[in-house]
Amino acid sequence: MTTLITGGRGKTGFQIAKLMREAGHRVLLTSRSGEAPESFAAVRFDWLERDTYENAFKVDSNITKIYLVAPGIVDMLPMMKEFIDLAITMGVTRFVLMSAAQCDKGGYTMGKVHEYLEKIGVEYTALRPTWFHENIGTTYYQSIRNDNAIYSSAEDAKLRFISSTDIAEVGFDALTSNKYLNTDVVILGPEGHSYDDVSCSHTNKVLGRTIVHRRLSKTETIQFYRNIGVPPDYSDVLTEFEVDAATRGAEERFFAHNTKVIGKRGLRNYLEENKSLWMVSGA
C-alpha cells in the first residue's frame, strides 16, 4: 500500500516522506514540477490545475492514505473536496490534513476541510501546529537581513513556535498508527516566545547585531504580508491569527486543547542552525 504525500517538497511533507521510507513504507510525492529530491518517486500535482488530480492514481493504483497540504488560498474547500472525493473513489481510506492551531473545525480555511473529512466518515487526523520555527526564515528573511527588524501585530503574545521536524513526527504517527485517529491534535513548541524575545533575546545573540521587533497595527500587518508576496485574502487571515494571539489569548486556548503534543526542539536551536540565512556581509 502507498501513501501519497502532497506538498512533497515542503517543510513537513518531505520529512514525513523520509520517515515513512525509513520505516519501510511505500510513498509517492507530489510537486508542481513532478520532481522530488533524493530519488523519491514523484508525480505532478497542482491544486489550481484540476487535470492533475488523477495523475497520482494513474501512476500508482495502491494509494490508500494521503497527507494533505492545502493550497495557499482562503477558499480552499471546493478544490480540496473535489480531490478528496476522487481519492475515495480510488480506494483511499485515510487522510492526514496539515491544518493550523488557529483553524478550529468548521472555521478558517483548513478548518472547513477538517469539518468535511469528519462529515464524510473517512479515517482522518487534522494536525494543528502553532507557529513554525521556519517562519522566521521565510516571513522575516528579508526584514531581518535588510531592516534588522521583525514586524508583527502579535504584541506581547507568547507564541509556541514549533519545529517542522516535530510536526513531521506527529504526521508520521497519524499515517502509520491509530494514535490520533479521527481527531485533531494541537502541536505546540516547548517554550513560549514573544517577538520581543525572538528579536532581542535570541536573534540578537545568534547574529551578533541588534534586531528589533516593530509593532504594527492590524492594517500595517496586512500590508506587510502583501508586500512580501502573500495574496491579499491570505494576508488578512494571517494578520487575524496574530491579533487573535495578542488580544484574545489564542495561545492559552491552544494549550488547553484535549489532544496536544509538545515538541522537543526549541526555537534557539533553529536560529543557531540557520543563522547564515540572515547574515549580511560586513555585519
Helices and strands as residue ranges (DSSP letters): E 2-5, H 13-22, E 26-31, E 42-44, G 50-52, H 55-59, E 63-69, H 77-89, E 94-98, H 110-120, E 123-129, H 135-138, H 141-142, I 143-147, E 149-152, H 164-176, E 183-188, H 195-196, I 197-203, H 204-207, E 212-215, H 218-227, H 232-247, H 250-255, E 260-262, H 267-273, G 275-278
